[in-house]
Amino acid sequence: MPDHMSDTIPFSAAPHVRLGSSSGQPITRRDGVLKVTGAATYAADNHPAGMLHAVIAVSTIARGRVASLDVAAAKAHPGVVEVITPANRPPLALDPDVKHGMFGFRFDALQNDRVRYAKQPIAVVVAQTLEAATEGARLLSPTYEIEPARIGFDGGEHFDPPMVSIGAPPNFDRGDLAAGLSAAAHLIDTHYETPAQYHNAMEPHAIVAEWDSDRLTIDTPNQAIVMMRGAFAEFFDVPAENVHLRSPFLGGGFGSKAIMAGPHILCILAARMLRRPVKLVLPRDQMYGPVGHRGATQQHLRLGLDAEGRLTALEHHALATTSSFDDFIEAAANASHNLYASPAISTRHRAVRVDIGTPGPMRAPGEASGSAALECALDEAAAACGIDPLEMRLRNYADIDPATGRPYSAKALRACYAQGAERFGWAGRPLAPRQMRCDAGHLIGWGMGSALFPAPMFQAEARATLRADGTALVETAGADMGQGAWTVLAQIAADGLGLDIEKIEFRSGSSDLPDGGVAGGSGHTATAGSALHNAGTDAIAKLAEIAANDPASPLFGTGNAGVEARNGRLYHRSDRSRSESYGDILARAGLATIEGNGKGGRDPAAAEARAMFSHGAVFAEVKVDPDLGQVRVTRLVGAFAAGRIINPRLARSQLYGGMIWGLSFALHEEAIHDRRSGRIINADLAGYHIPVHADIPEMEALLIDEDDPYVNGLGIKGVGEIGITGTVGAIANAIWHATGVRVRRFPIRIEDLIG
């Protein structure tokens, strides 16, 4: 670097970076070609030299203990290398029956012979081939001391949980509920039930583990790469820097791949025990047990309304299932906190311990189940008051957050209602049910639901390296579950650097990169994106400092805020004739690269002062065969306000995915237990119903303009989960409008309509 660089001009402000050259553009997925050609490497695609295959033997009972395993028969099978049971399992540095950290769960890792749920791991067979390991697991032929399975809401111990979801209070009260209910002209007292649901990501949980002395390399799909690296390190008593977790591609996660589970630990144990790489891929049926699910709920709502249909009180109680040994509680009642104005709101959660695997976060945890009940209850209220459902929601529109009294950081829900209703044609909806039919005689119904989801931010870091050739390398340990993070985060990074996206090399999905935070809660784009943008502006600031202090530069003497970065050049903001390319600035300084670093996180003052949510409205049309009870969703229109949209194409893709999941929730998904054995009897994609292409109607997702200056510096919110929250209720309400039958359990079945 030239000597004159020691006499630098002080800089206090960041240079201006032109936004919008990449952001806001509907760019196709940068990783799309890799995925459709098979070049994208998922965890199970890794085959290190000398690799062994592991298969987990799982319990066929839900409660009791393993009395015997025929280990000798399994080890005698050709190709079997080892059988790991509680009798010979190597020790762990931490107890898996103790929670470790906020995101820690208790799990099963062969710590004893107790069985706590069906499909719990009871042994691991490691072999030269997958076929040998599978046969070895079958040959174990376990016998059990069986205890009666506790399944269902009436089957286990009810208790008051100390918290719900991850660290949320279980109860909430604001205002005088009793007074609000007693003053009501109309009282809605109703119950709704939602079933257990399973993530069923296209890619099953998989892990390839390899030890080199005390260094561990893991290939596994993961939504919180650096955080989980630390968790794995603690369980195996090695420094975090000795663990390298690689997760460049995930075939769906939906919350289930954000948390460490027993199968991960068992595979790593096997690899350390045998000093060879080991691969474990869960078959589909084993994803119904140790790796989380959405817990079932029973919900009781009481709504008090005055003569004009305005809420005087809102009470929402939820009972949720959890496992016998852990405490993740679906926070369904919390869906009533933040959407509708009411002078009195009271929510309560209770839980019941049953013999199942522990529930966990599943796309829109709490909000999906709770909003399904809330939106149907409000529709019941509209019918009781003789008010159009959209008008009912407008009369109860909250201008400030009902739970906290804080102003919203931004709220364009009125625009969502107006534009969604206009596009759908809601104005032509008759108030009474069973008034519309198609030419084939099928009943037609129209329903709607409000959508809401929090706009969280986590902590993240990123690095941006400008190169003398005019390109840049940007890096963060983020996660792409299929939502398009590889593309959207690169777009944000390109804006931060003032470069075209084609000039950006994006590296992600590896724990040796700066911590990209958690890909969950619809907060990843805001969090990792802010870190990447800030890393880019940091690199540009350093570059501007070099130019401003270089007498040979046309930008000599400018302050840091006096330049603008655009198209690989720095421009004087008030004299565009003065500019210079990044490459020329670096070349004269004798530098091949310049590095910037950035962090992402929310301003604590803004978080304390404002309520931050994405909002939306979903309108649904259904056709119901009046003789057979068969339901077809024929149209869905959703209108969503989620701050600044970085990529409209990918945002709509996420919203469509959420709306389809809402349809699946309303009409298809349910895990069914055999109450005698405790086993799930539809633990596959033949019996666990999800929509197929023929079930998906004409859909439209409208992106409503919304400027949110408080949520973060980029104005970004999330779109990954909000699509579910309005859709379930919209479809259920449309079915009522078609048939006049109010179904209060999900999924809605044919027998509910023709019984």
N, C-alpha and C positions, 0 to 999 in steps of 0.2 A: 504494500500500500504506500503511495507517495507520502513524503514527509509532511506535506502541507495538510494532511488529514488530521494532524494533531490540533490544528486551530479550527475547531468545528464551530458552526453556528448552533446555539441551543435550540432545541425543538421541544414544543410542549403539546402540539396537536398532531393528529394523524393526517396524512395527506388525503385528499378527496379521492375516493374510488368510485368510478362510474358504475352504478347498478343497473341491471336490466339487460345487458348484452347477452348473458346466458340465462339469468334468472327470468322466469316468466315464459320461457320457450318450451314448447311441447316436444322436447328431444326424446328420441327413442332410447331404449335401454342400451347403455354402452356394453353391458355384459350379455346382451341378448344372443349374439352370434355364438359366443362361447357355450351358452346353455343349449341352444338348439342343435349345435354340432357335436355336443358331447365333450367339448374341450374343458368345460368348467369342472374343477376338481372338488368333489364333495368328500366328506370325511371317509366314507367307506371306499372311495376310489384309491386310497393310499395302500400300498403293498410293500412295506420295507422288507429288505432281505431277511430271511429266516423267520418270517412272521407266522405265528400260530393263530388259531381261531378259537374263540371262546363262545360257549353257549350257556345261558343261564337255565337251570332247572327251577321251575316255579311251583309254588304250592297249588294244590287242587282243592284245598279247603280254605275257609276264611278265618277260622279261629281254632287254636289248639297248639299242638307241638308236633314236631317231626320225631317220630319214634325210631325210625330206622331208614338207612339209605344203603343200597347194595353197591358200595364203593368198589368192591373187588370186581364185580361184574363189569362196571363201567370202565375201570382201568385195564381190564383184560381185553377190551375191544381194540382191534388193530388201529393204530394211529392216535389213540388217546395218550396224552402226555401226563396230565395231572387232573385230579379232582379236588376242588377246594370246598371244604365244608366248615362249619363252626369249629370242628375238632382240630383243623390244621391251618385255619386262616391266619396269616401273619398279622401282627398287631398294627394298629393305627395310632398316630400321635394324638388324635382327638377322638372323643366318644361320639359315635353317630347317633346316639340317643339323647344328645344334648344339642340345643340350638346354638349356632355360632354366628353372631352378627344378625343384622336386621333381615337380610335375605336368606338366612340359614334355615334349613328344614331338618327335622329328624328323619332319618331314613334307615333302610335295612341293608346291612353289609355283612351278613352272616355273623353277627355278634353273639347269637345264641340260637337255640332250636325253637323259639317261639314263632308261631304263625299269627299274623295280625290282619291279614287280608288275603283274598285269593289272588294268585299270580305274584305273590311275594317271592323274591329270590330265596332259594333254600340251598343251592349249591351252584358251583361253576365247573363246567367240564372244559378243559383246554386240550386241543388236539391238532394234528398236522393239517387236517382238512375240516371244512365246515360240516361235511357229511358225517365224519367220524365223531365230532363233538356233539352233533345232534343225536346220533345214535347212543353215544355214551350217556347223555342226559336222560334218554328214555330208559336205559338199562338201570338207572339208579332205583327205580321202582319204590318210591317212598311209601312208608306206612305212617299213620298219624294216630295220635290221641286227640280225638275230635271233641270240641266244645261247641255248643249251639251258636250258630251265627246270628249276630245282631244286625239286622238290615232294615232300613226304612225309618221313618220319623218316630214310629212307636216302638222301635226295636232296641234303642240304646239309652244311655244316660244323658239327660238334658242338663245343661249348665249355662251360666252367664259368663261369656268369654271376657277376658280382660282387654282384648282388642279385636278388631276385625281387619280383614285384608292384611296389609303390611303396616302395622303400627297405628291404625286409625282407632279413635275412641268408639266403643260399641253403642253408645247412647248419645242422644242429642235432644235438647229442649230449648225452644225459643218462644216466648209469649205464653199466654194462658190458654192451654188446650181445652180445659173443661169449660171455660167461659165461651170459647169459640164454638164448641160443639153445642152448647145449650142455646146459643143465640141463633143457630142455623135454622133457616126455613126449609132446607133440604138436607138430609143426612144419607150418605152412601156408606154402607157397611159391607165390605166385600172381601173375598179371599181369592188368592191366585197361587198356583203351584207350578214350579219349574223343575225339570228333571236334571239328573246328572248328565253332563256332556263331556266329551273327550276331544282333545285337540286334533288328533288324527292328521298331523302334518304329512304331506306327501313323502318327505324323507323321514324315515324312522330315526329314533335316537341311535347314534352310532359313535364309536370311539376306537381309535387306534393309538395305543400307548407304547412308547419305547424309552427304555432307560439306558443312559450311558454314564456309568458310575452313579453319581448323585444328581445327574441332570436328566430331566424328563421332558420328552416331546410328546404332545398330545394333539391329535387331529380329531376334533369333535365339533358338531354344530353348536354354536353358543351365541347368546344374545348379549352377554356382558363379559367380554373377553378378558380384560385386565383384572376385573374384580374376581372372576372365577379362577384365573391363574393364581391369585393369592390364596383363595380357598383351597385349591388342590395342594398348594405348597404347605399350608398349615397341616392338612391331614397326613402328609407324608414327611413332615419335619425337615423340609429343605427350604433354602432361601427362595423367595418369589422369583428372583432373577434366574434361578436354575430351572424354572418351568417355562417352556415355550408352547403356548396354546395357539394352534392355527385353525382358523375358521373363515376361509374366504367366501364360501358359499353355504347358504342354508336353504334347504327345501321346505321352508315354512317353519315357524316356531310358535307364534301366537301366545307366548308366555312360558310354554313348557320347557324351552331351551335356555331360559335365563337362570335356571336353578340347578345346582348339583344334585345328583340322585345316586342311589346305591349302585346301579349298574356301572356308572363311571368309575366309582371307587374300586369295584371288584375287578374291572378290567386292568386298571393300573396296578392293583395288588398282584394280579396274575403275572403281569409283565415283569414286575420287580422280583417276584418269587422265582420265576423261571429264567430271568435274565435274557429274555427274547421279546421281540415286539409281539403284541397281542391285539387282535381285532375283535370287537364285539358289536354286533348289529342286532338290535331288538327286532324280532318278528312282529308283525302287526298286532297279534293278540297280546303280546307282552307290553304294549303301550297302554293297556287298560289296567293300570296297577301302580307301579312305582314311580311314574314320571308325571303325575299331576292330572287334574281335570277340573271342570267347573262343578262345584258342589250343588246338590239339589236344594231347593228352598220351598218353604211354605210362607206366604206373605198375607198379612191382614192389614187392610187399609180402611180408615174411616175419614171421610171428607165431609166437612160441614160447609154449606153454601148459603148465601143470603138469597133473597127473592130474585135478584138480578143475575145469579149464577156466579157470584164472586166468593172465593174461598174465605171462610171464617176460621177454619182449622183444618190441619192436615196431619193425620197420624198414620205412621207406617211402621209396622212391626214385621220382623223377618226371623224365621227359624231356618237354620242351615245345617246341613250334614257336614261332619268332619270325621277324621279318623279317630281311632281309640287312643292314639299316642301323640298326636300333634294338634295344632290349633289354628289352621288357616280357615277363616270363616268368610264366606261370600258376603260382601258388604252391601246387600241388596237394598236395604232401607235407605241407605245414604243417597240413593237416586232422587229422593224427595227433598233434598236440602236446597238445591240451587236453581230450580227451574221456574216454579210458580210462586207468585206473591201470595203470602198468607200471613196474617198477624200472629198465628200460632202454628208451630211445627214441632212434632215430637216423633223421634225415631228410636227404635229399640232393636237389638239383636240378641237372640239366644242361639244355642247350638246343641246338636245331639251327636254323641259319640257312637259311631257304628263301625263295623268291621270292613272297612274299605281302605284303599290307599289314600294318602292325604291329598285333599284338593289343593289347588294352587291358582296363580293368576292365569286366566284364559281370556283371550281377546275381549276387551271391555269388561274386566272383572268387577262384579257388583252392579255396574251400570246396566249391563245387558239384561240381567235377571230383574233388577229393580225397576228399570224403566218400562219393561214389558208389563209389569203389574200396574205401575203408576199411570201409564198412558191408557190402559184399558179402564182403570177406575175413573179417570177423568172423562172418558167417553161415556161411561155409565152415568156420570154426573150430568153431562150435557143432555143425554136422553131424558133424565129425570126432570131437568129444568126446561125441556123443550127448546134447547138452544143448539144451533149448529156447532159441531165440534171445533171448527176453526174459530168461530166467534167466542166459544168458551175459553179457548187458549188465549185469545187476545184480551178478554176481560180479566184474565188472571196473569197477564204479562208482568214480569218483574223488571222494573227499571233499575233496581239495585239488588245485589245478591241477598236473597231472603235469609240465608244462614248467618251471614256475617254483617250485613248492613253496609258492606263496601260497594262502591261503584264498580261496574265491570270495566275491565281494561278496554274492551270493545264488545259490542253486542249488536249484530245485524240480524237478529232473529225475525224482526218484523219484515224485513226484506225477504228473508227466506220464506216466510209464510206467504207473502204477497206474490212473489215470483213463482214459487212452487205451485200455488193454487191456480194461478193464471195458466201456467203451462199444462197443468193436469186437466183444467176445465171444471174445477171444484164448484163454481157458482151454479152449475146445473144439478147439483146433488139434492134429491128430495130428502126431507128431514126424517120421515118415517122409514122403517126397514121394509124389505120385500116389495119395493115399488118399481124395480127395474128388472127387465128380462131381455135376453137376446133372442134372436130369431129361432134358435134351437130350443128355447124354453128354459134355458139355464138362468138362475137368479144372478143378478149382478149387484155387487156392493162396493161402495167407496168408503175408505177409512183413512185416517191420518194419525200421525204421531209426531211429537216434538223430539228432537235429537239434541243431546248435550253430552259433552265429554270434557274433562279437565284439560288444561294446556300446561303440562308440567315441563320443567327443565331440570336436568341433572348436571353433573360436573363432567367436563371433557377437556382434552388437550389435543393440540394438532401442531404439525410442523409443515412449513412451506419452504421449498428451496428453489429460488430462481436460478436458472442456468444462463450462461453467456450466449447460448444458441437461441434464446428467446422462448424456451420451453420452461416448464416448472414441474417439480415433483411435490405432490402434497400427500401427507400421511396422517392417518389416525386409525386407531384400532376399533373401528366401527363394525357394524354387522349389517349385512344385507340378507333379509329373510325372503326376498322376492319383492319387497316393497319399492325397490328402485334406488336404494341408498347409494350404490356405486355411481349412479347418474346424477341424482339430485345433489349429493354432497360435492361432486366434481363441479357442477354448475355454480354452486355457492363459492367454492374455492376459486373458480375462474374469475368471478366478479371481484373477489377480494384482491386478486392479483392483477386485475385489468387485462386479462388475456382471453383469447378465444378458447373455448373448451377443448378444441382439438389440440391445443398446445399443453394440455394438462395430463400428466401421468398421475394416476390416483392409486395409492397403495392403502389397503385396509385389511381387516380380518386377521391380524396377527398380534400377539401380545408383546412383541418386541417394539411395537410402534407406540406413539403417545396414546394415552388412555382415551378412547372415544366414548366412554360412558356406557349406558345401558340402552339397548335398542328395545324399548318397551314403553308402555304408557303413552304412546303417541308423542313422545318427546325427543326421539332420536334426531330428527332433522333439525329441530331448533337447537339442540344441545351440541351435537358434533358439528353441525353447520356453522354455528356461531364461533366455535373454536377454529374451524378451518378459515372462515372469513377473517377472523382476527389474526391468524397466523399470516395470511396473505397481506393484510394491511401492515403488519409489523415488518415483513420483508420489504414492502414498498417504502415504508418510512425510512428504513436503513438505506435503501437505494437512493431515495430523495436526499438524504443527508449527505451521501457521497457526492451527488451531482451539485448540490447547493454549495459545497465547500471546495469544488474543483474549478479553478479559474478557467480551465479549458472547456467547461461545459456551458452550453447556452442557458442553463438553469442556474448558473452561479449566482449566489446571493439571495435566492428565493428561500422563504421559510418553508417548513415542512407542509404547512397547510396551504401553501401557495402553489402546489402542483396537483395535477390530476393524472391518474393512471388510466390509460385506455389503449387497447390494441397493441400492447407490448411497448408502449412509449410513455414517458412522462412529459406532460404539457404544462407550461406556465398557465395558471388559471385565468389571468387577465390579458395574456398575450400569446395566443395560440401559435404564433409563428416561432416561438421559442419552445423547442421540444427536442427530445433525444431518446433513442431506443435503449431498452434495458441492456442489451448486449454491448453497446458503445460505452455506457457508463461503467459497466463491469470491466470491460477490456482496458480502459484507461486506468482503472484502479488496480489492475493486475489481479483481478479475481475471476475465478471460473464460476463461482456460485456465491449466493448470499442467502442466508437462512433467516426465516422468521418463525416465531413461536406464538401460539395463541391459546387462550382458554375460553371455554364456554360455560356460562352459569348465569343465573338470574340475579338481577339487582335486588338485594334483600329489602330495600325500602319499597320498591315497586311491588314486591310480593306481599308485603304487609299492608299496602295501601289499596290494592286492587284485587278483584275476583277475576280469575283468568280461565276462560272456557272457550271451546268451539261450540257453535250452535247450528241447528238445522231443522228442517221439517221434511217428513216423508209422506207421500200420498200414494195409496195403493188401490188397485182395482182387482176384484176377484170375481170368478164365475163359479157357481156352485150348482151341481146337478141336484135338483130337489128330490129325486127319487133315490139316487145312489149315495148322496152326500159327498161326492168327489169334489175337491176344491182345486181350482187352478188360479194362480196369480197371473193376471194377464197384463198388468201395467204397474210399474213403479216409477215414481218421479221423486227425486230427492233434491232439496236445495240446501246448500251448506255454506256457512261463513266460517272460515278458518284462517283468518289473517292473510298474510302474503303467500300466494301460491307460487312456488318455485317452478314447478313443471305441471301444467294443466293435464297433460296426457297421463302422467303417473298418478296425479292426485285423483283423477276420475277413476283410474284403475283401482286404487285403494278404496274409494267410496263404493264402487260397484261390488268389490269383494265384501265390504262390510254389509251392504244391502242384501247380497246373496246369503251371507251368513245369517242375517236377520230372518230371511225367508226360511232358511234351514231350521233355525230356532223355532219359528212359529209352526212349522208343518212337518218336520222330519226328525230332528235329532233327539235321541233318548237312549241312554244306557239302561238296560233292563236286567235286574238282578233276580236270580233264583233265591227266594227268601229262605229256602231250606238249606242250601249249600253255601250261599253267599257269593256264588260265582256270577259273573256277568255272562249272560247267555247269548249276547250278540256282539262279542268282542272281535269283530272283523267288519270289513266294508261291504259285506253282503247283508249282514243283519243290522248293523248300525247305519241307519239311513241318512244320507246327505243328498242334496239336490244333484241331479245330472243336467245336461244341457237342455233336455226337453222340459225341465221344470222351471227354467229361467225365462222370465217374460221380457217384453220390451222394457228397457230401463233407460233412465236419463238421470244424470247427476249434474245439477246446475252449481257452478262456482260463483258465489255471491261476493262481490267486492267488499272488502273490509280492511280498513287501516287500523292496526293496533299499535300505537306508539309505546306501550308500556310492557307488553309481554316479553319482549327482548329487543335487542338492537336491530334485528332484521325483520321484526314484525311477524315471525313465523309461528304458527300453531300446528297441530297434528291432524291428520285425516284418517289414520289407520283404524280407529275403533268407533268413531262417531256414527258411521253408517249403520251399525247394528242397532243403535239405541232408539232410533225412531221407527225402524222398519218392523220390528216384532209387533208392537202395538198397532201400527197402521194396518197390517194384514189381519190381525185378530179383530180389529174394529170393522174392517171391510167385510169380514165374514158375518159379523153380527148384522151389519147393514143389509147384507144380501138375504139372510135367513131369519133374522129376529131371534136367533139363538145365541146367548152369551156363554161362551166356553171359557172356563176359568182355570184350565190346566193346559200346559204345553208339553209336547206338541199337540196341536188340535187334530183329532182323529175323525175318521168317517163316523164311527159309532157315537161320537159326541153330538153329531148333527142329525142323526136319524134314529136315535134311541127313543 
